[in-house]
Amino acid sequence: MGDNPEAWGDNKRRQKDVEARWTMKHGKTHYGYKNHISIDRKHKVIRKYAITSDEVRGS
């Protein structure tokens, strides 16, 4: 799934973020990025923050 569709011409590629990736979850395709946030609930502080392509699995 990770590649852009071959049907996308040069004009469409200019309008899309070609570094984002496709993934499938629960039978639906998703395109883009995923935010990963680790929060300290006691102190209400964000401890870690990362952005990955949508194909990356994990917390």
C-alpha positions in Angstrom: 0.0 0.0 0.0 2.8 2.5 0.7 3.2 4.0 -2.8 1.2 6.7 -4.6 -1.2 5.5 -7.3 0.3 5.2 -10.8 -2.8 7.0 -12.2 -1.7 10.2 -10.5 -0.3 12.6 -13.1 2.3 15.3 -12.6 -0.4 17.9 -11.7 -2.0 15.8 -9.0 1.4 14.9 -7.5 2.1 18.6 -7.2 -1.1 19.0 -5.1 -0.5 16.1 -2.8 2.1 15.5 -0.1 3.9 12.6 -1.8 5.9 11.7 1.4 2.6 10.8 3.1 1.6 7.1 2.7 -1.4 4.9 2.3 -2.5 2.3 4.8 -5.6 0.2 5.4 -7.4 -0.1 8.7 -10.7 -1.9 9.2 -11.2 -2.2 5.5 -10.8 1.5 4.7 -7.8 3.2 3.1 -6.2 6.2 4.8 -3.7 8.7 3.4 -1.6 11.0 5.4 0.2 11.2 8.7 -0.4 10.0 12.3 0.3 11.9 15.5 1.9 10.0 18.5 1.5 11.9 21.8 2.7 10.8 25.3 1.0 12.8 28.0 1.7 12.9 31.8 -1.9 13.0 33.1 -0.9 13.9 36.6 0.9 17.1 35.6 -1.0 17.7 32.4 2.2 18.0 30.3 3.0 16.6 26.9 6.1 14.4 27.3 6.7 13.2 23.8 5.3 14.1 20.4 6.1 12.5 17.0 4.6 12.6 13.5 4.9 9.6 11.3 3.5 8.6 7.9 0.2 6.8 8.3 1.6 3.4 7.4 3.6 3.3 10.6 2.0 1.1 13.3 2.4 1.6 17.0 1.3 3.8 19.9 
